[in-house]
Amino acid sequence: MTIFSTARKTAIATIAALAVITAGATVAPTQAQAGNKLAGALIGGAIIGGLIGIASQNRYAPTYRTCHTQWETRYNSYGQPYSVQVQYC
């Protein structure tokens, strides 16, 4: 894991936590809505948890490179040709 992917995951988690805190601070239920706190908390937690889970997934599938070898003609410092097998990936 590179430092960039770690920093990206940390930034996403920080933004999600700030969004939850901000949403909780701005929405103050009235007394008539006080009974729905638990349901709202569960639904909100499920939504935020799902977003964090989706954001932290590795979206890059492994790619398998095919390598092949071939003979190449090269020349030494005296101009004499020689063959060498080179691998390309």
Order of alpha helices (4+ residues) and beta strands (2+ residues): alpha-alpha-beta-beta
